[in-house]
Amino acid sequence: MCDWKPGPRCFTHYEPIYDAAKEKYFELLEEADKKAADGTLTDEDRLKLQIAFQNYQAAQRMFYMSPKARKKHLGDEIVKARAAFEEAQKYSDEHPNDKYAETCLANATANLNQLEKQAVDGNHRWQQAKLASELAARRNENALERGIFSEATYTEEDLEDIDLNTWDRACPDGTITLHGFDDKLKKSSDPKIYREATITRKVRIELPTGERVHVDLQARIIQKKKNSSSYTVEYTVHYKGQNLGTLIPNSTAHDGYYGVGAVAEHRPVTRDTADTARDGGRLRKTDWEHYQEVNELTDEELAEHKATYEANVEAIAEHNNQNDEGMYTTGTSFNRLINTTHKGQKHNNFTRQLVQDSNAHTSFNSISGAKNDIKKVLTNQDALITNLVMNARTQSVNNYAEQQFGASKKADREKVEREAKANLEKLDERLQPKTRREKRSFGGGMDRAERNIARVERKMAQINIGKAAATRREKTLNASNNHLTKLQQQTGNLTYSTRVDPTRRPTTKGNYTYTATHTLKGGRKESITIEFKKNGKLAKGYTKEPSNIPNMVAIKNPQNQTIHLSPGQYATMTNTDKK
């Protein structure tokens, strides 16, 4: 039932994972006890034990978010944990200054403390999972996927009751970690600075609607001179690089985890991480069975639907591979000048923003004072992160509208939305938008198969429109090439020797290139690649120059090479219209 009635799952889904993690930890603990007794315990054994303990603690938090699990197991587990703590305390007293005894006591203490907090913390995560699940239903299933874009973005009201730490994979237990907080200042490689230290808060937000916000907020403590008691703090934000930034899912990308199940389960068994997830997702046997049942299909009709879906996914995979599209594209996180220090200013823009918005201080006479202020500032950035989340969602909605409906402009999105709302009235009652409560209580709404089928069909329609536009561009470029060939034959002027390869090749960030070849004096041919932005304008480093040849366009590349194009060639190369 949970396959098509989403929401936080009952604890039976997670119980095997929890039992396995618990069994693994206590198995290693028993082995470690024996080795400690005969003196053969190694550092490697202790490391394995700690890794198993961390996995056990993570599984325990997930398991006890379920009300049923807390009611059935939590009381007995607390009694056992308290007995284990007393035993570890006794062992530690008998073996002072023993590393293994210290590890056992620390683990037993952490285990007891976490279990005693689960009645409150587990319920908090459960309620947050329900909120996130309901938010995903309203904003994705009932709005975005139906083309109702104005209702697909997040509002401040949506996020009022949300604890963003429950969406943050950098806060697995709900606690913000400041990396490097306990480090001492070290000698700096900067000749103008004597010592420095950095403290980093990693933000790894995963929205229930699929987007991700990955940034690092960093504070740098600077001591400029030896023996100085003056310390300066500078804040920077890292939002570029591998796996950093605002990550927007491909419009066909399907993550089984967000489609069904509890949003709080950060690493569930059913999470679809296969390559097919990018191209439409793998539909399970139960998905097709439910699809056949609700649509009253015969086996032959179902086989046709499955074959069409699989063919579409294969075509989308080919398109994504050709265009180097992955599960995610990178959106805009911050203004590009966010870390820039302007002339006449002491601090960069991000530091000045935190001074204004978070009452951050930048000058201290002690390291402890600087660290305490940094802790206060970095752990209280809900407003900043909320803004990032809302911006990420808005960019994602616009990207989805373009990829799925061909609506790249606001007017186009409004037109699609008007048509979508009109079509809603014509749908059967079962396919009308449903809340999560209605779906769980009475069923209805588009199921997993129907949502995926609609998504890949819309994407295929846009791919076919794009192919038709590409064919028209290629024909126009070939005609322009032929026209220049005739002019060259008539005049003998090598300026008219330019021939443009009609194939448009995609590069990064939606940019594309064309390759143009012309003949130089002496008969030598030269090829020049011209890059354009996704809006059709010349990319950085390329300029349109005045031409001394009538009815020709001169383009100079970053290497100062110049090539002449006909107006027809240039107009076609800059054309980004898909219709």
N, C-alpha and C positions, 0 to 999 in steps of 0.2 A: 504493500500500500504506500510506503514511503517513496516509491519510485515516482508516483504522480501526485502525491499529497505532501508537498514540501513543508518545511518548517523545522524547528529543532527536533532532532530524532530522539526516540526513546532509548534508554540506556543500553538495551540489548544490542544495538548496533555497535557500541563501543566496548562492550564488556570483554570480548575476546582479546582486543588490543591491550586493554588494561591488565587482564589476567596474565597475558604473555610477558608484559613489561615487569609486572610484580614478581612473577615466577623467576624471570631471568635475574633480577636483582638479588633476591633471597638465595638463589642458587650460588651466585658469585660470593655473596656474603658468607655462606656456609664454608665454601672453599677457602676464603680468606681467613676465617677463624682457624681452620686446621693448619694453614701455612704459617699463620702468626704464632700458633702454639709451638710448632717445631722450628721456627726461625727461618723459614724459606720464603717468606713474603717479599716480593720485589716491588719496585716503583711501578712497573708495568701492570702488575696485579691491582695495585691501588688505583691506577688510572682507569682500568677496565671497570672496576667497582664504581667509581665516581660517574662514569658515562652511563652505566646501567641505572644508577640512582637518579640521575637527571632525567632519563627517559621514563623511569617509573613515576617521578614527580609530575612530569608533563602529562602522562596518561591519567594519573590520579585526578588532576585538575579537570580534565575533559570528562572523566567518568562521573565525578560528583557534581557536575553541573545539572545532571538529571534529577528531578525530584524523586523519581522512583528509586534511583540508586542510593540517594541520601537516606531515604526512609528505610530501605531494606538492609543496607550494609554499613552506613557511616558510624552508628553507635558502637557496633562490635569492633570496627577497625580502630576507633579511638582508644578503646580499652586495651587492645593488643599493642597499639603504638605507645601507650603510656607505660605498659609493662616492659616493652623493649627499651624505652628511654631509661627507666630505672636500672635495668640490667647494664646498659651502656655506661651509665653514670658510675655504677659499682666497678665495672671493668676498668674505667678510666682512673678511678681512685686507687685501684690496685696496681696500675701500670702508669705511673706519672712519667711525663716526658716521652711517651711512646706515640709515634706518629699514627699508627693504626688505631690506637685507643682514641686519639683525638678525632680521627675520621669517623669512627663509629658513633661517638657521642654527638658530633656535629650533624651527621645524617639522621640519627634518631631524634635529635631536637628539631631539625627542620621538618621531618616527617610528622611529628606530633603537632607542631605549630600549624602546619598546612592543613592537616585533617581537622583540627579544632576550628579553623576559619572557614571550612567548606560550607557550613550551614548558611553563612552569609555570602561568602564569595561565590559559591556554586550557584546560589539563587540569583545573584547579580549577573553572572555570565549567561544563565538561562534566559532571564528577562531581556538582556541585551541581544541575545541570539534571536529571540522572537521579534524584537523591534527591527533588527536588521533584515530578517526574513520578510517581514511585512513591507519594509521599505523597498526591497528588491522586487517584490510583487507589484507594488504600485508604480514604481518608476521604470522598471524594465518590461515586465509582462503586460501590464495594463496600459502603458503609455508609449515607451520608446519603440517596442516591437510592433506596435499598431500604427506608428506614424504620428502619434499625438505628442509632438516634441515639447510643447509649452508645459506639459505636465510631467515631463521626463527628467527635468533638472532637479537638483536638491534645493531646498529652501532652508532658511535658518530655523524655521519651525521643525523641519524634519530632524535636524541635528541637535535640537535643544536637549532631548533626553538621552542622547547617545553618548556613551563613554568611549571616546575615540581610542583609548588604550586597548579596548577589546578588539579593535580592528587592526591593531599594530602588532605585527609579528616580531618586532623588536622588544615587545613587552609581553613575553609568554605567560607570566604570572600576574599581569596587570600592573607591574611596577616598572617605572621608567628607570633605565640604566644609563649612567653617565660613565662612558669609557674614559679611563685615564684620570679619574677624579683623585685617586690616591697617589698618583705618580708625583715624584719630586721634579723640580725644575732642573733642566739639563742644559749643558753648554749648547749654544746656538751656532748653526753654520753661517748665520747672517753676521757679517763683521760689525754691524751697527748695534748688535744686541749681545748681551753677555749670557743670559740664561732665559729659557722659555719652557712652557709646558702647554699641552693642548688637552682640552676636555671636549668630548664629542657625545652628542645625543643622536643616535640613529633613529630615523623615522621610516618605518616600513609598513605603511598603511595599505590594506587591501580592502577596497570598498565592496559591499555585497552586490553591487551592480557590475563588478568586474574590473573597474579601473584600479590603478595602483599609484600611490604617491611615495616615492623613495627619495629621501633627502637626508643629508647629514648636517646638523646644526653644530657648529664648532666654535668654542671659545679659546682664545690664545692668551695666556698670561705671559707678559714680557717684563723682564728686568734688564734695563738698558746698560747699567754700569755695575761693576763689581762693588760689593758692600753697600749698594744703594738700598734704601728701604722704600723706594717708590716703584710701584708695579702698575703696569698698564694692561687693560683687557681690550682685546679686539675680537669681534664676532664675524664669522664668515659662514656662508651656507654653500654646501657642495650639492649641486643638483645635475651635474653633467658627468658622464662616464659610464662604465659598464654597470648595468642594472640600477642606474640612478636616474631620477627625473620623474616627470608625470608620464606614466605608461598607460596608453589607451589601447584597449583590446581591438584586434581586427574584428570587423563587423560580423564575420562568420565564425569567429573563435568561440568554441563552446567548452566551458569548464564544467564538468559534471558536478563538481563540488558546489558551485554557485547556483547551478540549475535546480538542484534538489539538495535537501539536507540542511544541517545546522551550519550557519555562517561561522559559529564559534569553533567548529572543528577545523583547525588549521592544517592538519595532515590526515584527512580521512582515507579509508581504504579505496573508495570509489572515485577519487579525484582523477579526472581524465587528463593525463599529461602526455598522451601519445601525440605523434605528429598530426594525426587526423583531427585533433582538437582545434587546430588552427583553421581547418578547411570546412568545418561544419559539425564535427563531433561524431563519435561512434555511437550509434543507437543500439541499445541492448535488446535482447530477445523479449524481455518484459515490456519494453517500450512499444515494440511492434505489435505485441499481443493486445495491449491496451488500445492502441491506435486502431487495430482491426475491429475490436469489440465496439468502441464508441462510434465508429463510422460504418459499422455493419457491412464489412467487406468480405467477399469470398476469398479463398486462398489464392486464386488466380489474380484477382484484383490487387491483393496485398503484394504479391510477387512483382506486379508491374510498378506499384508505388515504390517498392524497395529498390528495384532496378533503376528507376528514374532518379531517385535520391542518390544512389551510389555513383551514378554517372555524373550527376551535378557536382558531387564532392570531388570526384576525380578531376573534372574540368577546372574547378576552383583551385585545387592543389597545383595544377599546371600553371594557372594564371599567377598564383602567389609565388611560385618558384621563379617564374620568369621576371617578376617584379621585385624579387627579394623581400617579400613581405613576411614578417614573422607573426607570432601570437600578439605582439604589441608594437605600436609605433610610439614615438616620443613626442609628447606635447610640450607646451610652454609652462614652466614652473614659476620662473621669476623673470623680472626685467634683467636684460643682459648686463646692466650696470650695477647690479645689486651689491657686488663686492668691490666696486670701484671707489677709490678715494679721490675726490675732486681737488683741484688746485685750491689751496687756501683752507682746506678742511683737515682736521686732525684724524678723523676716522672715516671708514668706508660707509656706504649708504646703508648697509644692513645693520651696522652698529648704531648708526644714528637713528634708524627706525626703531630698534629695541630700546634705545634711551628714551625715545618719545612714547612708545606704546607700552613698554614693560617696566619703565622706570629703572632701566639698567644703569649701573655706574661703570665708569671706565678707568678710574684712578683710585689706587688703594695704597695703604702703607703697610700691609701685611699680606702674606700669601693666603692665610686662612680666611681673611676678610674677602679677598678676591674670589676664592672658591665658594664661599657661602653665597655670595651674590650671584655667581654663575649658576649654582644649583637652583636658586630661586628663579632665575630668568629662564633657564633651559627647560625646567620642569613645568613651567606655566606658559606654554605656547599654544593653548587650545584655540585661541582666536586666529593665530597664524595658520595652524594646521586645518582648521575649519574652512578658512578661505581657500587654501590649497585644494581641499577636497571638493568644494563647490566649483572651483575653476576647472578642476580635472573632469568633473562630471559634465560641465557645460561644453568643454572641448570634445568630450567623447560623444555627446549627443549630436553635435554638429558633424563630427566625422562619420558617425553612423548614418545620419541623414544623407550625406553625400555618397557613401559607399553602397547603401541599400536602396535609396530612393532617387539618387541623382540630384538631390536638392542641396546645392552648395551655397546658396544665398538665402537670406532671411525671407525674401518674398517667395522663393521656391518652397521653403519649409512650411510657410503659412498655407500655401496652396495644397501641399500634400496633406497637411493637418485637416484642412476643410474637407477634403475628399475622404480622409480616414474616418472622421466623425460621421459623415453621411453614410459611409459603408457600415458603420457599427449598427445602425438602426436596422439594417437588412439581415444581420447575422441571426442564426438560430440562438435560442435562449442559452443552450449549453456553451456556446462560444463567446457569449457576452463576457466582459471583464468581471472577474470575481475577486473578492478579498481572500486572503489566506484562510481566514476563519470559514468563509463559505466553501472554499475548496476542500478543506479538511472535513467539514460537517456534511456537505451535500454533494461534493464532487463538482464537475463542470470546469469551464475554462479550457483554453488550449493546452493539450498535454505536451509532454517533452518532445514526442515525435512531430506533432503538428507545428510546434514552434521552430524546430530545426528545419523542417521541410520548407516552411514559409521563408525562413532566413536564407537558405541556399538558393531558392527559386528567385528571390529578389536580387541576390548577388549575381546570379547567372544572367538575369535580364540586363543588369548594368554592364556586365562584361561584354555581352553581345552588342549593346549600344556602343561601347567603347571600341569594339572591333570594327563596327560599321564606320565609325568616325575615323579610325586609323586607315581604313581602306580608302576613304574619300581623300584623306590627306596625302596618301601615297600616290593616288592618281593625279592629284593637283601638282605635287612636286615633280612627278615624271613629266607632266605637261610643261612645267616651267623649265625643267632641264632641257627638253626638246626645243623649246623656244630659244634658249641661249645657244644651243648647238647651231641653229639656223643663223642667228646673229653673228656667231663667230665665223661661220663659213662665208657669210656675206661681207664681213668687214676685216677678217683676219686679226681682230683685236683679242689678245689673250685675256683681257679683263672679262670677256664673256665665256671663258673656259670653265667656269665654276659649275660643278655637278654635285648635287646634294644626294647622299644616300637616303632614300625615303624612309628607312627604318628609324623610328624614334626609340632610343634606348633609355630606360629609367635609371636614375642614380639614387643617391640618398635624399631623404626628406622630401620626396615627391618631385625632385628636379629631374630633368631629362637632357639628353644630348643628341645632337646630329653630327654626322661627319661629312664635311665638304671637301672636295678635291679640286684644285685648279692647276693650270700649267704655267710654269715660270719661263722666263727667257732661256733659250737653250734647250727647251723641250722637257725639262725636269718637272715631274709632278710632285705636288706638295699637298698633304692631307692635314686638315685642321679640324679639331673637335670643338664645337660650340655648345656651351652649356646654358640652359634656361632654367629659371625658377618654375615652380609648379603653376604660377599664375601667367606664365608666358613671357615674362620679362627676362632680359639677359642676366645671367648669374654674376656674382661678384668677380671683378677682374676683367669682364668683357664690356666693351663700349661700342656704341654706334657712332661712327665718325662721318664727317662730311665727305662726300665722294666727288672727285673731279670728273667722274663719268656720268653723263646724264642718265636718269632713270635707273640708277644702280645704288645699292646700299653697301657701305663699307663697315665691316666688323673687325675690331682689333681684339686679340686674345691677351691673356696675362703675359705671354712671351713676346708681346709687341709684333706678332705676325698679323697681317691684314689680308682679308679676303673680301671680294666683292660679290654681293648677291643681288639677284633681281628682286624687285618689290614683291613679286608673286612668291618667290622662294621664301623670302623673309616672313611674309604674312602667314604662310602656311606653317612655317617652323614655330611661330609664336602663338598659333591658334591652339587653345586648350578647350574649345567647345566640344562636348561629347555628343551633341545632338545634330 
